[in-house]
């Protein structure tokens, strides 16, 4: 019980609580005062890895031309991203409706419980995927990459 | 800071309380609307870090794994891919936090440990999702957004854990003297 009562006590003992107060800025200052040098170095290393991964993925995943639709690990359909069209498919638990538009292919309707596939929006780059777990459907973009590279040396 | 006698009733009670706390946070954060479905604040990790700092690494393992199992029972996702994702993420984050905390005791504070935990959780989830759900490297496209968000949530989780540990640690430091007549029954649960 002492754990609960102690958790809800107003002020923590110790001088490091001086800066804490209402508002966001005092919190940030308090947070900053708590961090050791190791923490700060770690923060910037992780931030650097994150920014680097954005750059490297930009190079890795160029715009694609063809979307492949898999249901239960079987290739059901290959959809060209150049043609604006609506496709109707049958998944494991219900019907799925895909629409191809300027910004890629997206799921506009699915009879699954969580609708995560619909929330994912449109995909158009090579390597991007939409997954619908209840329907066991995976949409991947593959085919020839767009002309994002000027030249490739052999 | 660490409670000395494991398996004492007090230790067990604290582990149970922290597991409940983590479970409550785990269920609470599933109700928060999320802009991107694969990004979660990871608030339940607060309970794990508090357990690690106030009760030791065994308690952290128990709190994290039990929270995943109970959370999946309540959420109805037992043995489904999302259960394996969450339990692998939790195991990886606890392992990373314990190792880094032991290696760099003077280097990293509780906030750094929080960041390490969120980062390891995210990496393990991407790896398991790649193997289990997609079977492809295409899942890597999610990596940057998950990495940067895990950095932010790790900071917040570490800060929140610090606030809790700063309040409960002084009490854990001075364990209650066990009365002579109660000493025998202390280990019996």
Interface residues (C-beta under 8 A of the other chain):
Chain A: X2 X3 X4 X6 X7 X9 X12 X13 X14 X16 X17 X27 X30 X31 X34 X35 X36 X37 X38 X39 X42 X43 X46 X47 X49 X50 X51 X53 X54 X57 X60 X61 X116 X119 X120 X125 X127 X128 X129 X131 X133 X138 X140
Chain B: X14 X17 X37 X81 X82 X104 X106 X107 X108 X109 X110 X111 X112 X115 X116 X119 X133 X134 X136 X137 X138 X139 X140 X141 X143 X144 X147 X148 X151 X155 X159 X162 X163 X164 X166 X167 X168 X170 X171
